[in-house]
Amino acid sequence: MADEVTVRGDEAALRRAHDTLRRRQWRAEQRAGEPPTAPREPSGLIWTWDDDESWLWCLERSDSTDEAILAGLVCPVQQVAAIWQHLHGIGGPRGWRHLSHSVFTGDPVAEELARLAPHQVVATKLQLDVTDTPPPQGVRMTAMDPQHFAAFRERSIEMYVEQAIDSGAETDPSRARTLAEQLTDQALPQGVDTSDEWVCELHRGDEVVGDAWLSRQGERLFLYDIMVREDLRGQGIGTQALRACADLTRRIGPRHLALNVFGSNPRAQQLYLREGFTVTERIIQLDLSSPED
C-alpha cells in the first residue's frame, strides 16, 4: 500500500472522502436489501492512501473511550489484511480496544475483514419477504389492552438490557437501561395508540400467550419485540406468532418484515432462518486488543 494521508481539519477533503465512503455504503445496503441509513455529517477521522483506492473512516464515540466505530472502509479485497494491521496501529495510541462495524451481506471487503479479524457478533439483521409466507395456525393477534402496556414496556426494556449486556453491545447495565427507556418512549409516545406502531397481544384461543411490537419503517415493517410466555415455550407457538406477524405485515401492505437478533440469542436466529428470513447485515465488534497476525 502507498503512504497514508490523514484527512483531518480540511473540510473539502473530508467531505470528498466522506462522499466516497457514503456511496460505497449505499451500494452495500442496496445489495443486502437494507434501506439506506440516514447519512452522517462529515466528521471523525479519515485516512486515505495516495493511490486513491483505499479509504478508512472512524468515528470516536462520545459515550466510550475504548471503543470507536469503523464507519466506512473502501479498499481492494487483497488490501484488507494491511488495513487490519493499520487499524491496530491507529487504535492503540487512542486507547481503542474495540471497533464496531456493519458487515452487509454481499460486501466482499467487509466479509473479508470479518474473516481475518477477531470479532464478536453483536447483532444480526434479518429480513423476510412475506408474499408467500403460510398463515398462522392457532395463534391470532389483537391490539394490546392499554392497561397491559406498562407491564409490556417494563418487560421489553428489561429484555433489551439483558440481551444487550449478554451480546457485548453494552457493558454498563445502567446506560443500557437508559438507552432502552429513551428508545421505547421516543418510538411509542402515545403508547398503544401511537401511529404506525402495532403493539399486539398474541392469543391461543382465549388465552394470552405473548406479545409483539411492530413498527413501520419505510417500505417494510420492523419487528422490535416478540415474546412467548416462558411456560408455553417449546410448543410451536413462537413459529405461529412469527407467521402472525408476517400476516399482519402482508395485510398492512409492506412486502418485507425485518428484525434484529442479538448475538447472544442463536436459538431465535435459527427460528427466523427456518421461517425463511435472510441475513442482510451483521453488526460486529472487532477486537483491537488481540495480537496482530
C-alpha contacts under 8 A as a table, 3 or more apart, distances in Angstrom:
res1	aa1	res2	aa2	distance
1	M	49	W	7.46
1	M	79	Q	7.51
1	M	82	A	7.74
2	A	49	W	5.77
2	A	50	D	5.95
2	A	51	D	6.35
3	D	49	W	5.78
3	D	50	D	6.33
4	E	47	W	6.66
4	E	48	T	5.63
4	E	49	W	4.24
4	E	50	D	6.45
5	V	47	W	5.92
5	V	48	T	5.25
5	V	49	W	5.53
5	V	50	D	6.80
6	T	45	L	7.76
6	T	46	I	6.21
6	T	47	W	4.53
6	T	48	T	6.24
7	V	10	D	6.64
7	V	13	A	6.55
7	V	14	L	5.96
7	V	45	L	6.93
7	V	46	I	5.24
7	V	47	W	5.70
7	V	48	T	7.04
8	R	11	E	7.67
8	R	14	L	6.57
8	R	44	G	7.92
8	R	45	L	6.20
8	R	46	I	6.68
9	G	14	L	7.50
10	D	13	A	5.43
10	D	14	L	5.95
11	E	14	L	5.02
11	E	15	R	6.11
12	A	15	R	5.21
12	A	16	R	6.30
13	A	16	R	5.12
13	A	17	A	6.18
14	L	17	A	5.20
14	L	18	H	5.95
14	L	42	P	6.47
14	L	43	S	7.57
14	L	46	I	7.23
15	R	18	H	4.87
15	R	19	D	6.00
15	R	42	P	5.79
16	R	19	D	5.18
16	R	20	T	6.31
17	A	20	T	5.17
17	A	21	L	6.33
17	A	46	I	7.35
17	A	55	W	7.37
18	H	21	L	5.20
18	H	22	R	6.00
18	H	42	P	5.83
18	H	57	W	7.89
19	D	22	R	4.97
19	D	23	R	6.12
20	T	23	R	5.41
20	T	24	R	6.53
21	L	24	R	5.18
21	L	25	Q	6.30
21	L	55	W	7.38
21	L	57	W	7.79
21	L	72	G	5.65
21	L	73	L	6.75
21	L	74	V	6.65
22	R	25	Q	5.05
22	R	26	W	6.12
22	R	39	P	7.31
22	R	72	G	7.50
23	R	26	W	5.08
23	R	27	R	6.30
24	R	27	R	5.20
24	R	28	A	6.26
24	R	74	V	7.34
25	Q	28	A	4.98
25	Q	29	E	6.10
25	Q	72	G	7.17
26	W	29	E	5.11
26	W	30	Q	6.10
26	W	36	P	6.11
26	W	37	T	7.99
27	R	30	Q	5.01
27	R	31	R	6.19
28	A	31	R	5.21
28	A	32	A	6.24
28	A	104	F	6.12
28	A	105	T	7.79
28	A	106	G	7.30
28	A	107	D	5.97
29	E	32	A	5.15
29	E	33	G	6.12
29	E	34	E	4.94
29	E	35	P	6.55
29	E	36	P	6.17
29	E	104	F	6.54
30	Q	33	G	5.20
30	Q	34	E	6.00
30	Q	35	P	7.00
30	Q	36	P	7.28
31	R	34	E	7.72
31	R	105	T	7.51
31	R	106	G	6.62
32	A	104	F	5.95
32	A	105	T	5.22
32	A	106	G	6.41
32	A	280	T	4.99
32	A	281	E	7.18
33	G	280	T	6.42
34	E	280	T	6.52
34	E	281	E	7.87
40	R	43	S	7.92
43	S	59	L	7.33
44	G	57	W	7.31
44	G	58	C	6.02
44	G	59	L	4.68
44	G	60	E	6.57
45	L	57	W	5.83
45	L	58	C	5.28
45	L	59	L	6.30
46	I	55	W	7.14
46	I	56	L	5.54
46	I	57	W	4.35
46	I	58	C	6.32
47	W	55	W	5.78
47	W	56	L	5.04
47	W	57	W	6.44
48	T	52	D	6.80
48	T	54	S	5.73
48	T	55	W	4.45
48	T	56	L	6.27
49	W	52	D	5.68
49	W	53	E	7.04
49	W	54	S	5.75
49	W	55	W	6.85
50	D	53	E	7.93
51	D	54	S	7.23
52	D	55	W	7.49
53	E	74	V	7.06
53	E	75	C	5.63
53	E	76	P	7.15
54	S	73	L	7.56
54	S	74	V	5.22
54	S	75	C	4.20
54	S	76	P	7.23
55	W	72	G	7.70
55	W	73	L	5.71
55	W	74	V	4.93
55	W	75	C	6.43
56	L	70	L	7.82
56	L	72	G	5.92
56	L	73	L	4.76
56	L	74	V	6.54
57	W	70	L	6.12
57	W	71	A	5.53
57	W	72	G	4.91
57	W	73	L	6.36
58	C	68	A	6.77
58	C	69	I	5.51
58	C	70	L	4.64
58	C	71	A	5.48
58	C	72	G	7.07
59	L	68	A	5.75
59	L	69	I	5.01
59	L	70	L	6.56
59	L	71	A	6.55
60	E	65	T	7.84
60	E	67	E	7.26
60	E	68	A	4.66
60	E	69	I	6.37
61	R	64	S	5.41
61	R	65	T	6.93
61	R	67	E	6.70
61	R	68	A	5.47
61	R	69	I	7.11
62	S	65	T	7.43
64	S	67	E	5.73
64	S	68	A	7.67
65	T	68	A	7.81
65	T	95	G	6.89
65	T	96	W	6.96
66	D	95	G	5.39
66	D	96	W	4.24
66	D	97	R	5.24
66	D	98	H	6.61
67	E	96	W	5.14
67	E	97	R	5.87
67	E	98	H	4.75
67	E	99	L	5.67
67	E	100	S	7.53
68	A	96	W	6.53
68	A	98	H	6.51
68	A	99	L	4.95
68	A	100	S	6.45
69	I	99	L	5.18
69	I	100	S	4.73
69	I	101	H	6.26
70	L	73	L	7.50
70	L	99	L	5.87
70	L	100	S	5.81
70	L	101	H	5.16
71	A	101	H	6.58
71	A	102	S	7.89
73	L	109	V	7.87
73	L	110	A	7.80
74	V	109	V	7.57
75	C	79	Q	6.33
75	C	80	V	6.98
75	C	109	V	7.21
76	P	79	Q	5.43
76	P	80	V	7.09
76	P	109	V	7.24
77	V	80	V	5.52
77	V	108	P	6.85
77	V	109	V	5.26
77	V	112	E	7.04
78	Q	81	A	7.18
79	Q	82	A	5.38
79	Q	83	I	6.31
80	V	83	I	4.95
80	V	84	W	6.19
80	V	109	V	6.91
80	V	112	E	6.90
80	V	113	L	6.15
81	A	84	W	5.11
81	A	85	Q	6.46
81	A	113	L	7.42
81	A	116	L	7.12
82	A	85	Q	5.10
82	A	86	H	6.23
83	I	86	H	4.90
83	I	87	L	6.20
84	W	87	L	5.07
84	W	88	H	6.62
84	W	113	L	7.37
84	W	117	A	7.24
85	Q	88	H	5.27
85	Q	89	G	6.55
85	Q	292	E	6.56
86	H	89	G	4.95
86	H	90	I	6.33
87	L	90	I	5.26
87	L	91	G	5.76
87	L	288	L	7.75
88	H	91	G	5.20
88	H	92	G	6.03
88	H	288	L	5.97
88	H	292	E	7.42
89	G	92	G	5.92
89	G	93	P	7.47
90	I	93	P	6.28
90	I	94	R	6.92
91	G	94	R	5.29
91	G	95	G	6.21
91	G	96	W	4.88
91	G	97	R	7.20
91	G	288	L	7.16
92	G	95	G	5.22
92	G	96	W	5.87
92	G	97	R	7.42
92	G	288	L	7.75
93	P	96	W	7.71
96	W	99	L	7.40
96	W	288	L	7.00
97	R	287	D	6.22
97	R	288	L	4.84
97	R	289	S	5.25
98	H	285	Q	6.11
98	H	286	L	5.36
98	H	287	D	4.90
98	H	288	L	5.37
98	H	289	S	7.36
99	L	285	Q	5.49
99	L	286	L	4.94
99	L	287	D	6.84
99	L	288	L	7.28
100	S	283	I	6.94
100	S	284	I	5.73
100	S	285	Q	4.52
100	S	286	L	6.21
101	H	283	I	5.78
101	H	284	I	5.43
101	H	285	Q	6.42
101	H	286	L	7.37
102	S	110	A	7.70
102	S	281	E	6.57
102	S	282	R	5.79
102	S	283	I	4.67
102	S	284	I	6.39
103	V	107	D	7.08
103	V	110	A	5.27
103	V	111	E	6.31
103	V	114	A	7.68
103	V	281	E	5.49
103	V	282	R	5.09
103	V	283	I	6.29
103	V	284	I	7.30
104	F	107	D	5.59
104	F	110	A	7.17
104	F	111	E	7.80
104	F	280	T	5.90
104	F	281	E	4.33
104	F	282	R	6.48
105	T	111	E	7.75
105	T	279	V	6.90
105	T	280	T	5.22
105	T	281	E	5.73
105	T	282	R	7.95
106	G	111	E	7.78
107	D	110	A	5.66
107	D	111	E	6.10
108	P	111	E	5.07
108	P	112	E	5.97
109	V	112	E	5.20
109	V	113	L	6.31
110	A	113	L	5.06
110	A	114	A	6.25
111	E	114	A	5.06
111	E	115	R	6.18
112	E	115	R	4.94
112	E	116	L	6.22
113	L	116	L	5.22
113	L	117	A	5.83
114	A	117	A	5.45
114	A	118	P	7.45
114	A	119	H	7.06
114	A	284	I	7.98
117	A	286	L	6.67
117	A	287	D	7.43
118	P	286	L	6.07
118	P	287	D	5.60
118	P	290	S	7.15
119	H	284	I	6.33
119	H	285	Q	5.34
119	H	286	L	4.36
119	H	287	D	5.42
120	Q	168	G	7.94
120	Q	263	G	7.96
120	Q	284	I	5.60
120	Q	285	Q	5.22
120	Q	286	L	6.73
120	Q	287	D	7.82
121	V	124	T	7.43
121	V	167	S	7.58
121	V	263	G	5.30
121	V	282	R	6.85
121	V	283	I	6.10
121	V	284	I	4.46
121	V	285	Q	6.40
122	V	167	S	5.39
122	V	168	G	6.19
122	V	169	A	5.60
122	V	262	F	5.83
122	V	263	G	4.74
122	V	264	S	7.62
122	V	282	R	7.61
122	V	283	I	5.52
122	V	284	I	5.32
122	V	285	Q	6.55
123	A	167	S	7.63
123	A	169	A	7.93
123	A	260	N	6.47
123	A	261	V	5.40
123	A	262	F	4.16
123	A	263	G	4.77
123	A	282	R	5.91
123	A	283	I	5.14
123	A	284	I	7.10
124	T	260	N	5.55
124	T	261	V	5.15
124	T	262	F	6.37
124	T	263	G	6.72
124	T	279	V	6.97
124	T	280	T	7.84
124	T	281	E	5.95
124	T	282	R	4.43
124	T	283	I	6.19
125	K	258	A	7.28
125	K	259	L	5.83
125	K	260	N	4.48
125	K	261	V	6.43
125	K	279	V	5.88
125	K	280	T	5.69
125	K	281	E	5.06
125	K	282	R	6.11
126	L	258	A	5.65
126	L	259	L	5.56
126	L	260	N	6.31
126	L	261	V	7.87
126	L	272	Y	7.95
126	L	277	F	5.83
126	L	278	T	5.28
126	L	279	V	4.38
126	L	280	T	5.49
126	L	281	E	7.16
127	Q	256	H	6.54
127	Q	257	L	5.67
127	Q	258	A	4.21
127	Q	259	L	6.55
127	Q	277	F	5.14
127	Q	278	T	5.45
127	Q	279	V	6.58
127	Q	280	T	6.80
128	L	256	H	5.40
128	L	257	L	5.15
128	L	258	A	6.25
128	L	276	G	6.28
128	L	277	F	4.45
128	L	278	T	6.48
129	D	132	D	7.54
129	D	133	T	7.74
129	D	255	R	5.81
129	D	256	H	4.67
129	D	257	L	6.67
129	D	277	F	7.61
130	V	133	T	5.20
130	V	246	A	5.68
130	V	247	D	7.33
130	V	249	T	7.28
130	V	250	R	6.20
130	V	255	R	5.73
130	V	256	H	5.72
130	V	257	L	6.79
131	T	250	R	6.92
131	T	255	R	6.36
133	T	243	R	7.07
133	T	246	A	7.00
133	T	247	D	7.62
134	P	243	R	6.77
135	P	243	R	6.08
135	P	244	A	6.85
135	P	247	D	6.33
136	P	139	V	6.10
136	P	140	R	7.34
136	P	240	Q	4.98
136	P	241	A	7.06
136	P	243	R	5.08
136	P	244	A	5.22
136	P	247	D	7.52
137	Q	240	Q	6.10
138	G	204	R	5.83
138	G	205	G	7.28
138	G	240	Q	7.34
139	V	202	L	6.55
139	V	203	H	5.51
139	V	204	R	4.90
139	V	205	G	7.50
139	V	237	I	7.24
139	V	240	Q	6.02
139	V	241	A	6.25
139	V	244	A	7.04
140	R	202	L	5.76
140	R	203	H	5.29
140	R	204	R	6.72
140	R	241	A	7.57
140	R	244	A	6.41
141	M	200	C	6.08
141	M	201	E	5.65
141	M	202	L	4.78
141	M	203	H	6.25
141	M	244	A	6.76
142	T	200	C	5.40
142	T	201	E	5.43
142	T	202	L	6.72
142	T	203	H	7.73
143	A	192	V	7.71
143	A	198	W	7.21
143	A	199	V	6.21
143	A	200	C	4.49
143	A	201	E	6.18
144	M	148	H	6.88
144	M	149	F	7.15
144	M	192	V	6.74
144	M	199	V	5.85
144	M	200	C	4.60
144	M	201	E	5.15
145	D	148	H	5.47
145	D	149	F	6.99
146	P	149	F	5.24
146	P	191	G	7.71
146	P	192	V	6.33
147	Q	150	A	7.10
148	H	151	A	5.65
148	H	152	F	6.34
149	F	152	F	4.93
149	F	153	R	6.02
149	F	191	G	7.00
149	F	192	V	7.02
150	A	153	R	5.13
150	A	154	E	6.33
151	A	154	E	5.27
151	A	155	R	6.14
152	F	155	R	5.15
152	F	156	S	5.96
153	R	156	S	5.17
153	R	157	I	6.18
153	R	184	T	7.63
154	E	157	I	5.21
154	E	158	E	6.16
155	R	158	E	5.16
155	R	159	M	6.15
156	S	159	M	5.21
156	S	160	Y	6.23
156	S	225	D	7.18
157	I	160	Y	5.12
157	I	161	V	6.29
157	I	177	R	6.74
157	I	180	A	5.63
157	I	181	E	6.50
157	I	184	T	7.76
158	E	161	V	5.21
158	E	162	E	6.22
158	E	177	R	7.44
159	M	162	E	5.14
159	M	163	Q	6.15
160	Y	163	Q	5.32
160	Y	164	A	5.88
160	Y	176	A	7.98
160	Y	177	R	7.91
160	Y	180	A	6.75
161	V	164	A	5.13
161	V	165	I	6.13
161	V	173	P	6.45
161	V	176	A	5.54
161	V	177	R	5.76
161	V	180	A	7.17
162	E	165	I	5.43
162	E	166	D	6.16
163	Q	166	D	5.02
163	Q	167	S	5.97
163	Q	262	F	6.39
163	Q	264	S	6.57
163	Q	265	N	7.74
164	A	167	S	5.34
164	A	168	G	6.17
164	A	169	A	5.00
164	A	170	E	5.41
164	A	176	A	7.22
164	A	262	F	6.99
165	I	168	G	5.26
165	I	169	A	6.18
165	I	170	E	5.06
165	I	171	T	5.64
165	I	172	D	7.44
165	I	173	P	6.86
165	I	176	A	7.80
166	D	169	A	7.80
166	D	264	S	5.90
167	S	170	E	7.67
167	S	262	F	6.11
167	S	263	G	5.24
167	S	264	S	4.74
168	G	171	T	6.31
170	E	173	P	7.29
170	E	175	R	7.87
170	E	176	A	6.19
171	T	176	A	7.81
172	D	175	R	5.32
172	D	176	A	6.14
173	P	176	A	4.95
173	P	177	R	6.07
174	S	177	R	5.20
174	S	178	T	6.26
175	R	178	T	5.10
175	R	179	L	6.18
176	A	179	L	5.15
176	A	180	A	6.12
177	R	180	A	4.98
177	R	181	E	6.07
178	T	181	E	5.20
178	T	182	Q	6.19
179	L	182	Q	5.13
179	L	183	L	6.11
180	A	183	L	5.21
180	A	184	T	6.03
181	E	184	T	5.23
181	E	185	D	6.02
182	Q	185	D	5.33
182	Q	186	Q	5.97
183	L	186	Q	5.21
183	L	187	A	6.08
184	T	187	A	5.21
184	T	188	L	5.98
185	D	188	L	5.11
185	D	189	P	5.40
186	Q	189	P	5.70
188	L	191	G	4.88
188	L	192	V	7.19
188	L	194	T	5.68
188	L	197	E	7.44
189	P	194	T	6.46
190	Q	193	D	5.33
190	Q	194	T	4.71
191	G	194	T	5.71
192	V	197	E	7.49
192	V	198	W	7.08
192	V	199	V	5.67
193	D	197	E	7.78
194	T	197	E	5.71
194	T	198	W	8.00
196	D	215	S	6.05
196	D	216	R	5.57
197	E	213	W	7.33
197	E	214	L	5.92
197	E	215	S	4.55
197	E	216	R	6.54
198	W	212	A	7.93
198	W	213	W	5.61
198	W	214	L	5.05
198	W	215	S	6.22
199	V	211	D	7.54
199	V	212	A	5.97
199	V	213	W	4.44
199	V	214	L	6.49
200	C	211	D	5.55
200	C	212	A	5.24
200	C	213	W	6.19
201	E	208	V	6.64
201	E	209	V	7.70
201	E	210	G	5.96
201	E	211	D	4.23
201	E	212	A	6.37
202	L	208	V	5.72
202	L	209	V	5.56
202	L	210	G	4.95
202	L	211	D	5.14
202	L	212	A	7.27
202	L	241	A	6.97
203	H	206	D	6.32
203	H	207	E	5.42
203	H	208	V	4.50
203	H	209	V	5.48
203	H	210	G	7.20
204	R	207	E	5.34
204	R	208	V	6.53
204	R	209	V	6.46
209	V	228	V	5.86
209	V	229	R	5.61
209	V	232	L	7.36
210	G	226	I	7.55
210	G	227	M	5.24
210	G	228	V	4.29
210	G	229	R	5.42
211	D	225	D	7.96
211	D	226	I	5.82
211	D	227	M	5.42
211	D	228	V	6.81
212	A	223	L	7.50
212	A	224	Y	7.73
212	A	225	D	5.40
212	A	226	I	4.21
212	A	227	M	6.37
212	A	245	C	7.96
213	W	223	L	6.00
213	W	224	Y	5.57
213	W	225	D	5.09
213	W	226	I	6.47
214	L	221	L	6.29
214	L	222	F	5.42
214	L	223	L	4.45
214	L	224	Y	5.75
214	L	225	D	7.21
214	L	245	C	7.96
215	S	221	L	5.43
215	S	222	F	5.10
215	S	223	L	6.55
215	S	224	Y	7.17
216	R	219	E	7.53
216	R	220	R	6.10
216	R	221	L	4.51
216	R	222	F	6.18
217	Q	220	R	5.43
217	Q	221	L	5.69
217	Q	222	F	6.39
218	G	221	L	7.77
219	E	254	P	5.46
219	E	255	R	7.24
219	E	256	H	7.39
220	R	249	T	7.80
220	R	254	P	4.90
220	R	255	R	6.29
220	R	256	H	4.89
220	R	257	L	5.75
220	R	258	A	7.09
221	L	249	T	6.26
221	L	254	P	6.63
221	L	256	H	6.51
221	L	257	L	4.97
221	L	258	A	6.30
222	F	257	L	5.77
222	F	258	A	4.75
222	F	259	L	5.57
223	L	226	I	7.25
223	L	245	C	7.95
223	L	257	L	7.01
223	L	258	A	6.07
223	L	259	L	5.02
223	L	260	N	7.85
224	Y	259	L	6.42
224	Y	260	N	7.49
227	M	238	G	7.90
228	V	232	L	6.94
228	V	233	R	6.52
228	V	237	I	7.17
228	V	238	G	6.33
229	R	232	L	5.45
229	R	233	R	6.56
230	E	233	R	5.46
232	L	235	Q	6.37
232	L	237	I	7.58
233	R	236	G	7.28
233	R	237	I	6.92
233	R	238	G	7.36
234	G	237	I	7.44
235	Q	238	G	7.88
236	G	239	T	5.48
236	G	240	Q	6.62
237	I	240	Q	5.17
237	I	241	A	5.94
238	G	241	A	4.97
238	G	242	L	6.13
239	T	242	L	5.19
239	T	243	R	6.36
239	T	271	L	7.32
239	T	275	E	7.69
240	Q	243	R	4.96
240	Q	244	A	6.13
241	A	244	A	4.94
241	A	245	C	6.38
242	L	245	C	5.07
242	L	246	A	6.35
243	R	246	A	4.91
243	R	247	D	6.04
244	A	247	D	4.94
244	A	248	L	6.17
245	C	248	L	5.09
245	C	249	T	6.22
246	A	249	T	5.02
246	A	250	R	6.26
246	A	257	L	6.47
247	D	250	R	5.11
247	D	251	R	6.23
248	L	251	R	5.11
248	L	252	I	6.12
249	T	252	I	5.25
249	T	253	G	6.26
249	T	254	P	5.93
249	T	255	R	7.19
249	T	256	H	7.29
249	T	257	L	6.58
250	R	253	G	5.23
250	R	254	P	6.06
250	R	255	R	6.33
254	P	257	L	7.71
261	V	265	N	6.65
261	V	268	A	7.31
261	V	269	Q	6.41
262	F	265	N	5.70
263	G	266	P	6.66
265	N	268	A	5.68
265	N	269	Q	6.63
266	P	269	Q	4.95
266	P	270	Q	6.19
267	R	270	Q	5.25
267	R	271	L	6.52
268	A	271	L	5.12
268	A	272	Y	6.42
269	Q	272	Y	5.15
269	Q	273	L	6.23
270	Q	273	L	5.13
270	Q	274	R	6.08
271	L	274	R	5.13
271	L	275	E	6.31
272	Y	275	E	5.09
272	Y	276	G	6.55
272	Y	277	F	5.44
273	L	276	G	5.24
273	L	277	F	4.86
273	L	278	T	6.37
274	R	277	F	7.26
279	V	282	R	7.67
287	D	290	S	5.94
288	L	291	P	7.71
